[in-house]
Amino acid sequence: MGDDIPSDELNHAPEKGLHFGFPYCHGSTISDPQFGIKRTCDEFTPPAMELGAHVAPLGMRFYTGRMFPHKYRNQVFIAEHGSKGNS
């Protein structure tokens, strides 16, 4: 769609039946140029986090340990590969 859109996303599905927008919507607000005319982005469950464009998550781990500071506990670490990344 462009150099900086759409972002890859992390979705959280605590229950069955949630719809995150594909193929109608990308991220929380980007309507798909081909399919977006059929639905609006506000009809769908927004992503828990937008990861940025041109990244590819290679893996993720939920951290429950005590080695890192408390703010990292019960968070997710995402390893990414791509031409752009978030800091």
MMTF fields as JSON, N, C-alpha, C and O atoms, coordinates in Angstrom:
{
  "mmtfVersion": "1.0.0",
  "mmtfProducer": "UNKNOWN",
  "numBonds": 347,
  "numAtoms": 348,
  "numGroups": 87,
  "numChains": 1,
  "numModels": 1,
  "chainsPerModel": [1],
  "groupsPerChain": [87],
  "chainIdList": ["A"],
  "bondAtomList": [4, 2, 8, 6, 12, 10, 16, 14, 20, 18, 24, 22, 28, 26, 32, 30, 36, 34, 40, 38, 44, 42, 48, 46, 52, 50, 56, 54, 60, 58, 64, 62, 68, 66, 72, 70, 76, 74, 80, 78, 84, 82, 88, 86, 92, 90, 96, 94, 100, 98, 104, 102, 108, 106, 112, 110, 116, 114, 120, 118, 124, 122, 128, 126, 132, 130, 136, 134, 140, 138, 144, 142, 148, 146, 152, 150, 156, 154, 160, 158, 164, 162, 168, 166, 172, 170, 176, 174, 180, 178, 184, 182, 188, 186, 192, 190, 196, 194, 200, 198, 204, 202, 208, 206, 212, 210, 216, 214, 220, 218, 224, 222, 228, 226, 232, 230, 236, 234, 240, 238, 244, 242, 248, 246, 252, 250, 256, 254, 260, 258, 264, 262, 268, 266, 272, 270, 276, 274, 280, 278, 284, 282, 288, 286, 292, 290, 296, 294, 300, 298, 304, 302, 308, 306, 312, 310, 316, 314, 320, 318, 324, 322, 328, 326, 332, 330, 336, 334, 340, 338, 344, 342],
  "bondOrderList": [1, 1, 1, 1, 1, 1, 1, 1, 1, 1, 1, 1, 1, 1, 1, 1, 1, 1, 1, 1, 1, 1, 1, 1, 1, 1, 1, 1, 1, 1, 1, 1, 1, 1, 1, 1, 1, 1, 1, 1, 1, 1, 1, 1, 1, 1, 1, 1, 1, 1, 1, 1, 1, 1, 1, 1, 1, 1, 1, 1, 1, 1, 1, 1, 1, 1, 1, 1, 1, 1, 1, 1, 1, 1, 1, 1, 1, 1, 1, 1, 1, 1, 1, 1, 1, 1],
  "groupList": [{"groupName": "MET", "atomNameList": ["N", "CA", "C", "O"], "elementList": ["N", "C", "C", "O"], "formalChargeList": [0, 0, 0, 0], "bondAtomList": [1, 0, 2, 1, 3, 2], "bondOrderList": [1, 1, 2], "singleLetterCode": "M", "chemCompType": "L-PEPTIDE LINKING"}, {"groupName": "GLY", "atomNameList": ["N", "CA", "C", "O"], "elementList": ["N", "C", "C", "O"], "formalChargeList": [0, 0, 0, 0], "bondAtomList": [1, 0, 2, 1, 3, 2], "bondOrderList": [1, 1, 2], "singleLetterCode": "G", "chemCompType": "PEPTIDE LINKING"}, {"groupName": "ASP", "atomNameList": ["N", "CA", "C", "O"], "elementList": ["N", "C", "C", "O"], "formalChargeList": [0, 0, 0, 0], "bondAtomList": [1, 0, 2, 1, 3, 2], "bondOrderList": [1, 1, 2], "singleLetterCode": "D", "chemCompType": "L-PEPTIDE LINKING"}, {"groupName": "ILE", "atomNameList": ["N", "CA", "C", "O"], "elementList": ["N", "C", "C", "O"], "formalChargeList": [0, 0, 0, 0], "bondAtomList": [1, 0, 2, 1, 3, 2], "bondOrderList": [1, 1, 2], "singleLetterCode": "I", "chemCompType": "L-PEPTIDE LINKING"}, {"groupName": "PRO", "atomNameList": ["N", "CA", "C", "O"], "elementList": ["N", "C", "C", "O"], "formalChargeList": [0, 0, 0, 0], "bondAtomList": [1, 0, 2, 1, 3, 2], "bondOrderList": [1, 1, 2], "singleLetterCode": "P", "chemCompType": "L-PEPTIDE LINKING"}, {"groupName": "SER", "atomNameList": ["N", "CA", "C", "O"], "elementList": ["N", "C", "C", "O"], "formalChargeList": [0, 0, 0, 0], "bondAtomList": [1, 0, 2, 1, 3, 2], "bondOrderList": [1, 1, 2], "singleLetterCode": "S", "chemCompType": "L-PEPTIDE LINKING"}, {"groupName": "GLU", "atomNameList": ["N", "CA", "C", "O"], "elementList": ["N", "C", "C", "O"], "formalChargeList": [0, 0, 0, 0], "bondAtomList": [1, 0, 2, 1, 3, 2], "bondOrderList": [1, 1, 2], "singleLetterCode": "E", "chemCompType": "L-PEPTIDE LINKING"}, {"groupName": "LEU", "atomNameList": ["N", "CA", "C", "O"], "elementList": ["N", "C", "C", "O"], "formalChargeList": [0, 0, 0, 0], "bondAtomList": [1, 0, 2, 1, 3, 2], "bondOrderList": [1, 1, 2], "singleLetterCode": "L", "chemCompType": "L-PEPTIDE LINKING"}, {"groupName": "ASN", "atomNameList": ["N", "CA", "C", "O"], "elementList": ["N", "C", "C", "O"], "formalChargeList": [0, 0, 0, 0], "bondAtomList": [1, 0, 2, 1, 3, 2], "bondOrderList": [1, 1, 2], "singleLetterCode": "N", "chemCompType": "L-PEPTIDE LINKING"}, {"groupName": "HIS", "atomNameList": ["N", "CA", "C", "O"], "elementList": ["N", "C", "C", "O"], "formalChargeList": [0, 0, 0, 0], "bondAtomList": [1, 0, 2, 1, 3, 2], "bondOrderList": [1, 1, 2], "singleLetterCode": "H", "chemCompType": "L-PEPTIDE LINKING"}, {"groupName": "ALA", "atomNameList": ["N", "CA", "C", "O"], "elementList": ["N", "C", "C", "O"], "formalChargeList": [0, 0, 0, 0], "bondAtomList": [1, 0, 2, 1, 3, 2], "bondOrderList": [1, 1, 2], "singleLetterCode": "A", "chemCompType": "L-PEPTIDE LINKING"}, {"groupName": "LYS", "atomNameList": ["N", "CA", "C", "O"], "elementList": ["N", "C", "C", "O"], "formalChargeList": [0, 0, 0, 0], "bondAtomList": [1, 0, 2, 1, 3, 2], "bondOrderList": [1, 1, 2], "singleLetterCode": "K", "chemCompType": "L-PEPTIDE LINKING"}, {"groupName": "PHE", "atomNameList": ["N", "CA", "C", "O"], "elementList": ["N", "C", "C", "O"], "formalChargeList": [0, 0, 0, 0], "bondAtomList": [1, 0, 2, 1, 3, 2], "bondOrderList": [1, 1, 2], "singleLetterCode": "F", "chemCompType": "L-PEPTIDE LINKING"}, {"groupName": "TYR", "atomNameList": ["N", "CA", "C", "O"], "elementList": ["N", "C", "C", "O"], "formalChargeList": [0, 0, 0, 0], "bondAtomList": [1, 0, 2, 1, 3, 2], "bondOrderList": [1, 1, 2], "singleLetterCode": "Y", "chemCompType": "L-PEPTIDE LINKING"}, {"groupName": "CYS", "atomNameList": ["N", "CA", "C", "O"], "elementList": ["N", "C", "C", "O"], "formalChargeList": [0, 0, 0, 0], "bondAtomList": [1, 0, 2, 1, 3, 2], "bondOrderList": [1, 1, 2], "singleLetterCode": "C", "chemCompType": "L-PEPTIDE LINKING"}, {"groupName": "THR", "atomNameList": ["N", "CA", "C", "O"], "elementList": ["N", "C", "C", "O"], "formalChargeList": [0, 0, 0, 0], "bondAtomList": [1, 0, 2, 1, 3, 2], "bondOrderList": [1, 1, 2], "singleLetterCode": "T", "chemCompType": "L-PEPTIDE LINKING"}, {"groupName": "GLN", "atomNameList": ["N", "CA", "C", "O"], "elementList": ["N", "C", "C", "O"], "formalChargeList": [0, 0, 0, 0], "bondAtomList": [1, 0, 2, 1, 3, 2], "bondOrderList": [1, 1, 2], "singleLetterCode": "Q", "chemCompType": "L-PEPTIDE LINKING"}, {"groupName": "ARG", "atomNameList": ["N", "CA", "C", "O"], "elementList": ["N", "C", "C", "O"], "formalChargeList": [0, 0, 0, 0], "bondAtomList": [1, 0, 2, 1, 3, 2], "bondOrderList": [1, 1, 2], "singleLetterCode": "R", "chemCompType": "L-PEPTIDE LINKING"}, {"groupName": "VAL", "atomNameList": ["N", "CA", "C", "O"], "elementList": ["N", "C", "C", "O"], "formalChargeList": [0, 0, 0, 0], "bondAtomList": [1, 0, 2, 1, 3, 2], "bondOrderList": [1, 1, 2], "singleLetterCode": "V", "chemCompType": "L-PEPTIDE LINKING"}],
  "groupTypeList": [0, 1, 2, 2, 3, 4, 5, 2, 6, 7, 8, 9, 10, 4, 6, 11, 1, 7, 9, 12, 1, 12, 4, 13, 14, 9, 1, 5, 15, 3, 5, 2, 4, 16, 12, 1, 3, 11, 17, 15, 14, 2, 6, 12, 15, 4, 4, 10, 0, 6, 7, 1, 10, 9, 18, 10, 4, 7, 1, 0, 17, 12, 13, 15, 1, 17, 0, 12, 4, 9, 11, 13, 17, 8, 16, 18, 12, 3, 10, 6, 9, 1, 5, 11, 1, 8, 5],
  "groupIdList": [1, 2, 3, 4, 5, 6, 7, 8, 9, 10, 11, 12, 13, 14, 15, 16, 17, 18, 19, 20, 21, 22, 23, 24, 25, 26, 27, 28, 29, 30, 31, 32, 33, 34, 35, 36, 37, 38, 39, 40, 41, 42, 43, 44, 45, 46, 47, 48, 49, 50, 51, 52, 53, 54, 55, 56, 57, 58, 59, 60, 61, 62, 63, 64, 65, 66, 67, 68, 69, 70, 71, 72, 73, 74, 75, 76, 77, 78, 79, 80, 81, 82, 83, 84, 85, 86, 87],
  "secStructList": [7, 7, 1, 1, 7, 1, 7, 3, 3, 3, 7, 7, 7, 1, 1, 6, 6, 7, 7, 7, 7, 6, 6, 6, 3, 3, 6, 6, 6, 3, 3, 7, 6, 6, 6, 4, 4, 4, 1, 7, 4, 4, 4, 1, 7, 7, 7, 1, 3, 3, 3, 3, 6, 6, 3, 3, 3, 3, 3, 3, 3, 3, 3, 7, 7, 1, 1, 1, 7, 4, 4, 4, 6, 6, 3, 3, 3, 3, 3, 3, 3, 3, 1, 7, 7, 7, 7],
  "xCoordList": [0.82, 0.0, 0.863, 0.434, 2.089, 2.974, 4.227, 4.371, 5.132, 6.367, 6.158, 6.892, 5.184, 4.999, 3.664, 3.349, 2.88, 1.606, 1.374, 1.864, 0.673, 0.1, 1.087, 2.07, 0.818, 1.614, 1.241, 0.101, 2.206, 1.868, 1.234, 1.357, 0.567, -0.14, -0.107, 0.032, -0.237, -0.383, -1.833, -2.317, -2.519, -3.919, -4.062, -3.291, -5.05, -5.344, -6.763, -7.716, -6.893, -8.189, -8.564, -8.397, -9.07, -9.427, -10.731, -11.089, -11.431, -12.673, -12.851, -12.25, -13.681, -13.972, -14.79, -15.523, -14.641, -15.509, -15.08, -15.799, -13.928, -13.471, -12.989, -12.423, -13.21, -12.782, -11.859, -12.234, -10.649, -9.643, -9.554, -8.643, -10.488, -10.613, -10.149, -10.633, -9.224, -8.713, -9.807, -10.499, -10.001, -9.219, -9.739, -9.26, -10.701, -11.335, -10.533, -10.568, -9.814, -9.155, -7.778, -7.608, -6.805, -5.447, -5.144, -5.382, -4.621, -4.405, -5.742, -6.743, -5.761, -7.01, -7.77, -8.95, -7.105, -7.774, -7.567, -8.104, -6.818, -6.495, -7.422, -7.348, -8.274, -9.22, -8.493, -7.685, -8.771, -8.147, -8.673, -9.88, -7.782, -8.236, -9.21, -10.045, -9.121, -10.014, -11.26, -12.366, -11.098, -12.216, -12.822, -13.923, -12.123, -12.559, -13.864, -14.493, -14.283, -15.556, -16.746, -17.824, -16.539, -17.631, -17.856, -18.963, -16.83, -16.919, -16.078, -15.201, -16.329, -15.519, -14.66, -15.028, -13.523, -12.581, -13.162, -12.769, -14.083, -14.632, -15.565, -16.026, -15.848, -16.655, -15.842, -16.417, -14.514, -13.652, -12.915, -12.82, -12.397, -11.578, -10.229, -9.546, -9.825, -8.535, -7.365, -7.522, -6.206, -5.04, -4.615, -4.847, -3.995, -3.437, -2.243, -1.98, -1.519, -0.351, -0.074, -0.147, 0.242, 0.695, 2.215, 2.844, 2.81, 4.242, 5.085, 6.312, 4.474, 5.205, 5.162, 4.9, 5.423, 5.424, 6.756, 7.782, 6.731, 7.927, 8.699, 9.927, 7.987, 8.613, 7.931, 6.784, 8.644, 8.093, 8.393, 9.548, 7.369, 7.612, 8.125, 7.516, 9.236, 9.845, 9.476, 9.534, 9.101, 8.718, 8.384, 8.733, 7.7, 7.395, 7.341, 7.034, 7.646, 7.634, 7.013, 7.301, 6.166, 5.601, 6.554, 6.952, 6.909, 7.904, 7.228, 6.441, 7.541, 6.991, 8.09, 7.811, 9.337, 10.475, 10.699, 9.862, 11.843, 12.19, 13.578, 14.092, 14.185, 15.525, 15.537, 16.464, 14.507, 14.413, 13.559, 12.877, 13.591, 12.768, 11.285, 10.812, 10.576, 9.175, 8.283, 7.339, 8.583, 7.722, 7.679, 6.764, 8.64, 8.663, 7.874, 7.564, 7.556, 6.877, 5.465, 4.747, 5.089, 3.787, 3.584, 2.457, 4.683, 4.653, 5.15, 5.625, 5.04, 5.496, 6.751, 6.83, 7.723, 8.906, 8.678, 8.369, 8.826, 8.615, 9.917, 10.442, 10.436, 11.614, 11.14, 10.27, 11.71, 11.287, 12.449, 13.612, 12.094, 13.046, 12.401, 11.213, 13.143, 12.571, 13.455, 14.516, 12.985, 13.762, 13.559, 14.356, 12.511, 12.249, 11.829, 11.296, 12.063, 11.642, 11.321, 11.668, 10.666, 10.331, 11.398, 12.021, 11.609, 12.56, 11.845, 12.469],
  "yCoordList": [-1.191, 0.0, 1.254, 2.313, 1.127, 2.279, 1.942, 0.829, 2.908, 2.671, 2.528, 1.786, 3.214, 3.221, 2.663, 2.738, 2.11, 1.498, 0.251, 0.189, -0.713, -0.796, -1.39, -2.024, -1.182, -1.785, -3.25, -3.645, -4.041, -5.374, -5.16, -4.078, -6.16, -5.94, -7.156, -8.298, -6.868, -7.9, -7.849, -6.815, -8.967, -9.038, -9.864, -10.792, -9.518, -10.229, -10.776, -10.019, -12.094, -12.743, -13.525, -14.744, -12.845, -13.539, -14.329, -15.055, -14.186, -14.933, -15.296, -14.679, -16.301, -16.725, -15.673, -14.887, -15.683, -14.881, -13.452, -12.719, -13.032, -11.672, -11.569, -12.52, -10.439, -10.197, -8.992, -7.933, -9.147, -8.086, -7.267, -6.453, -7.474, -6.582, -7.081, -6.594, -8.04, -8.488, -9.19, -10.031, -8.897, -8.066, -6.643, -5.902, -6.242, -4.935, -3.784, -2.66, -4.08, -3.03, -3.509, -4.677, -2.615, -2.923, -2.059, -0.851, -2.671, -1.914, -1.472, -2.176, -0.32, 0.139, 1.133, 1.388, 1.703, 2.781, 2.781, 3.656, 1.842, 1.907, 0.993, -0.232, 1.602, 0.87, 0.276, 0.957, -0.979, -1.614, -0.984, -0.782, -0.669, 0.006, -0.831, -0.269, -2.136, -2.983, -3.411, -3.354, -3.836, -4.409, -3.466, -3.716, -2.394, -1.498, -0.786, -0.316, -0.693, -0.021, -0.792, -0.231, -2.083, -2.937, -2.812, -3.069, -2.422, -2.359, -1.192, -0.709, -0.733, 0.319, -0.271, -1.273, 0.355, -0.161, -0.185, -1.023, 0.711, 0.738, -0.44, -0.591, -1.271, -2.477, -3.621, -4.61, -3.496, -4.612, -4.373, -3.244, -5.448, -5.372, -4.771, -5.32, -3.664, -3.052, -3.897, -4.672, -3.747, -4.5, -4.046, -2.903, -4.957, -4.614, -3.679, -2.814, -3.873, -3.033, -3.06, -4.113, -1.907, -1.842, -1.891, -1.122, -2.787, -3.066, -2.274, -2.288, -1.606, -0.859, -1.568, -2.768, -0.8, -1.357, -2.03, -1.691, -2.969, -3.652, -4.396, -4.465, -4.941, -5.813, -7.175, -7.284, -8.182, -9.53, -10.158, -10.458, -10.36, -11.013, -12.437, -13.229, -12.733, -14.058, -14.968, -16.192, -14.368, -15.137, -14.199, -13.019, -14.75, -13.949, -14.839, -16.029, -14.234, -14.936, -14.027, -12.831, -14.603, -13.874, -14.015, -15.12, -12.895, -12.881, -12.883, -11.991, -13.881, -13.975, -14.081, -14.301, -13.924, -14.083, -12.891, -11.993, -12.901, -11.833, -11.249, -10.475, -11.616, -11.144, -9.674, -8.933, -9.254, -7.878, -7.053, -7.617, -5.729, -4.884, -5.265, -5.848, -4.931, -5.308, -4.897, -5.61, -3.744, -3.266, -4.237, -4.151, -5.151, -6.126, -7.398, -8.18, -7.604, -8.826, -8.876, -7.876, -10.034, -10.278, -9.46, -9.12, -9.152, -8.469, -9.436, -10.527, -9.037, -9.884, -9.28, -8.07, -10.129, -9.758, -10.279, -11.456, -9.415, -9.813, -9.61, -8.498, -10.687, -10.595, -10.284, -10.972, -9.249, -8.812, -8.836, -8.66, -9.058, -8.97, -8.071, -8.217, -7.159, -6.325, -5.128, -4.946, -4.32, -3.165, -1.972, -1.033, -1.996, -0.921, -1.582, -2.692, -0.914, -1.449, -0.355, 0.808, -0.725, 0.221, 0.16, -0.882, 1.252, 1.295, 1.033, 1.025],
  "zCoordList": [0.0, 0.0, 0.0, -0.457, 0.518, 0.558, 1.346, 1.853, 1.447, 2.176, 3.674, 4.328, 4.224, 5.67, 6.135, 7.323, 5.233, 5.607, 4.768, 3.64, 5.252, 6.584, 7.581, 7.196, 8.844, 9.903, 10.068, 9.823, 10.482, 10.964, 12.327, 12.9, 12.848, 14.097, 15.013, 14.574, 16.277, 17.3, 17.741, 18.2, 17.599, 17.998, 19.265, 19.507, 20.064, 21.3, 21.178, 20.991, 21.284, 21.114, 22.369, 22.403, 23.402, 24.632, 24.539, 25.466, 23.428, 23.245, 21.781, 20.902, 21.522, 20.154, 19.418, 20.02, 18.096, 17.251, 16.981, 16.303, 17.492, 17.212, 15.767, 15.226, 15.162, 13.78, 13.811, 14.314, 13.274, 13.335, 12.053, 11.9, 11.133, 9.996, 8.642, 7.62, 8.596, 7.308, 6.521, 7.094, 5.263, 4.347, 4.208, 3.35, 5.022, 4.861, 5.458, 4.956, 6.529, 7.286, 7.741, 8.09, 7.736, 8.188, 9.4, 9.382, 10.45, 11.675, 12.232, 12.097, 12.851, 13.448, 12.574, 12.817, 11.551, 10.81, 9.297, 8.618, 8.751, 7.317, 6.52, 6.617, 5.749, 4.924, 3.719, 3.087, 3.398, 2.245, 0.956, 0.821, 0.001, -1.224, -2.058, -2.766, -1.989, -2.788, -2.018, -2.557, -0.775, -0.026, 1.012, 1.502, 1.35, 2.415, 2.173, 3.121, 0.941, 0.645, 1.214, 1.407, 1.481, 1.972, 3.478, 3.952, 4.24, 5.702, 6.213, 5.496, 7.433, 8.038, 9.158, 9.771, 9.415, 10.413, 11.819, 12.63, 12.123, 13.479, 13.77, 14.901, 12.773, 12.982, 13.594, 14.05, 13.609, 13.976, 15.279, 15.759, 15.841, 17.044, 16.663, 15.798, 17.28, 16.928, 17.441, 18.384, 16.822, 17.289, 18.683, 19.078, 19.415, 20.722, 20.539, 21.375, 19.418, 19.13, 17.633, 16.998, 17.079, 15.689, 15.724, 16.451, 14.946, 15.023, 14.033, 14.126, 13.115, 12.106, 10.766, 10.682, 9.724, 8.367, 8.063, 8.651, 7.159, 6.661, 7.742, 7.701, 8.692, 9.681, 9.582, 9.151, 9.981, 9.98, 11.339, 11.64, 12.16, 13.438, 13.213, 12.494, 13.833, 13.708, 14.873, 14.759, 15.974, 17.143, 18.277, 18.262, 19.261, 20.443, 21.659, 21.577, 22.786, 24.061, 25.107, 25.163, 25.924, 27.045, 28.22, 28.589, 28.791, 29.849, 31.22, 31.536, 32.016, 33.361, 34.411, 35.59, 33.983, 34.881, 35.789, 35.888, 36.447, 37.388, 37.117, 37.924, 35.985, 35.679, 35.231, 35.559, 34.483, 33.995, 34.96, 35.816, 34.83, 35.702, 35.657, 34.682, 36.709, 36.882, 35.699, 35.358, 35.073, 33.978, 32.791, 31.971, 32.68, 31.589, 31.913, 31.014, 33.172, 33.58, 32.99, 32.985, 32.503, 31.877, 30.604, 30.243, 29.936, 28.646, 27.581, 27.897, 26.329, 25.228, 24.601, 24.39, 24.308, 23.539, 22.131, 21.949, 21.133, 19.741, 18.978, 18.919, 18.393, 17.534, 16.125, 15.59, 15.526, 14.198, 13.214, 13.579, 11.965, 10.862, 9.832, 9.546, 9.277, 8.232, 7.939, 8.535, 7.004, 6.591, 7.507, 7.487, 8.303, 9.26, 10.569, 10.565, 11.664, 12.947, 13.931, 13.722, 14.988, 16.053, 17.123, 17.325, 17.799, 18.907, 20.197, 21.258]
}
